[in-house]
């Protein structure tokens, strides 16, 4: 079952895992060392992130390393971009109001 990527980033632990793995590929044990939760919970989070196609497991000998799938993150960025544009427009209007108020004082 494929999950929605926004389900993955809805959880703060999963967001923290993404930040960790963005810096370098990590094993589940290495990831678990950064959290005060059980290893099984980390495995569940890794499974969800993998199902959402945000992480990709890579086998090296007996170890599994999880890597960030950066192209999937672009989907999140595209969604966020609509809000970025709205905020930029709001700040632009605010700048215009402040500029007008500043010039009226003179």
Secondary structure as the mmCIF struct_conf table of DSSP 4:
data_model
#
loop_
_struct_conf.conf_type_id
_struct_conf.id
_struct_conf.beg_label_comp_id
_struct_conf.beg_label_asym_id
_struct_conf.beg_label_seq_id
_struct_conf.end_label_comp_id
_struct_conf.end_label_asym_id
_struct_conf.end_label_seq_id
HELX_LH_PP_P HELX_LH_PP_P1 UNK A 2 UNK A 4
HELX_RH_AL_P HELX_RH_AL_P1 UNK A 5 UNK A 9
TURN_TY1_P TURN_TY1_P1 UNK A 10 UNK A 10
BEND BEND1 UNK A 11 UNK A 11
HELX_RH_AL_P HELX_RH_AL_P2 UNK A 12 UNK A 23
BEND BEND2 UNK A 24 UNK A 24
STRN STRN1 UNK A 26 UNK A 27
HELX_RH_AL_P HELX_RH_AL_P3 UNK A 28 UNK A 32
TURN_TY1_P TURN_TY1_P2 UNK A 33 UNK A 34
BEND BEND3 UNK A 35 UNK A 37
HELX_RH_AL_P HELX_RH_AL_P4 UNK A 39 UNK A 51
TURN_TY1_P TURN_TY1_P3 UNK A 52 UNK A 53
BEND BEND4 UNK A 54 UNK A 54
STRN STRN2 UNK A 55 UNK A 60
TURN_TY1_P TURN_TY1_P4 UNK A 61 UNK A 62
STRN STRN3 UNK A 63 UNK A 68
HELX_RH_AL_P HELX_RH_AL_P5 UNK A 70 UNK A 105
#
